[in-house]
């Protein structure tokens, strides 16, 4: 498939503005948790509680 050189891929923030949500809330929640636990995203999961993880999944899927 030929690429259209006049078009540019949207980043997540731009895509969320068009679609009205998406993963923006889930990403914001992850940022909040990273601040809470003082860690980076790659090592956040071991610090999260079951409830926090379930909330993240629910936000991501909505």
N, C-alpha and C positions, 0 to 999 in steps of 0.2 A: 504494500500500500504506500502510495506516495504521500509524503508529508507536505502540508500546506505551510509554506514559509512565512505567510502573513499572519499566522495564528501563534499564540503563545500559551503554554500550559499555565493553568491557574494554581497558585499555592493554596494551602488549606484555608487560610483566612479569606481569600477572595472567593473561593468556592462556597464557603459558609455564608458569605454575604448574599450570594445568588440563591442558594438552596434554602436559606432561612434556618440554619442551625447545623445539623450534621454532627461532626465530632468536636465542635468548638467547646461545648460544655464539658465533655469528657476530658479534653486537653486542659481546660482551666482547672478541673478537679485534680488532675495529675500534678499540675504546677503547685496547687495548694498542698497536696500531700508531700511533694518533694521539699517544700519549705518546712512543713511540720516535722518531717523526719531528718531534715538536713542531709539529703542525699540526691544523687542524680537519677534520671529516669531509668537507666540501665540496671540499677540495683534497688529500685523502689519496691518491687514485688515482695521480696522477703520481709519487708518492714510493714506492709499493709495488713490490716485485719481482714478477716473474711467479709465482714460487712462493707468495708471500704472497697474491696475488690468487686463485690456484687454491685455496689452503687456505680462504680466505674463502668462495669459491663452494661448496666442498665442505661446509663447516659450515652455510652458509645453506640448502643443499638437503637436508641430512640431518634 
